Amino acid sequence: MTPPTIATTADAGVPEKAADDARLMTHAYDGIREYDNPLPGWWRAIFWASIVFAAGYWVWFHVAGWGTTPDARYRAALASYEGKRTEREAAEAKNVSEEALAHNTQDGKVLDHGAAIFATRCASCHTENGRGLIGPNLTDNYQLHGTSRMDIFNTVRGGVAGTAMPAWSEQMPATDVVAVATFVITLRGQNITGKEPQGQPVEPFK
C-alpha cells in the first residue's frame, strides 16, 4: 500500500503539517491544544485606545471636573426652569383677569377651542359635559377651590396638590389654558345631574 503523501508549501517545500505543529502551544486541556494565534494588530490598537480613552474620560469628568456630564447639564437646566417658574407664571397670567375671562365667554372661537381641549384633556375626570366623575361636577353652583373666574383659571393653570388635578400650564400653552378655563366657566349653572355637590355654594356667573 502506498504511504500517504504530505502536502508541502509552495515556497520552500516545508510540509504543512510541520508548520501547523510549530504553532501549537504546550498548554493542553482535556486533550485539546490551542494555536499560538495572536490578535490582529488593529484589534489590539483599538483595545488599548479604548482603555486610554476610558481613563482620560474618568479623569476629565469625574476627577478633575473639567467637563460637564449630560446628567449635570440636565440638573442645571431643570434648576433654572424651576427657579424661573414664578416669573413665567406671572408673565403668562398678567393679561388674564376676571373681566377678561368674562369677555372670553362671549367669544365663540375661544369657547370652541376650550371645548375641544376639555373633551380631550378633561373628560376622563369630569365627563364630556362636566357632570363629574373622579373630579367634581362643574355644572352645579358649588366650587371646591375659590369662588371666582380667576379661581377657576388658577386651578386649571396650577392644578391642586394631592389630587388628580394636574397643573395644565406645564403641559399646554397659556392660550389653551385660558380657553379651557373659559369653557369651564360657562358650565356653571347648567346643573346637569351627576356627581354630588362638592365645596361651597356660589352664585352663577353673570
Buried (B, 14 or more C-beta within 10 A) or exposed (E): EEEEEEEBEEEEEEEEEEEEEEEEEEEEEEEEEEEEEEEEEEEEEEEEEEEEEEEEEEEEBEEEEEEEEEEEEEEEEEEEEEEEEEEEBEEBBEEBEEEBBBEBBEEEEBBEBBBBBBBEBBEEBBBEBBBBBEBBBBBBBBBBBBEBBBBBBBBBBBBBEEEEBBBBBEEBEBEBBBBBBBBBBBBBEBEBEBBEBEBEEBEEBE
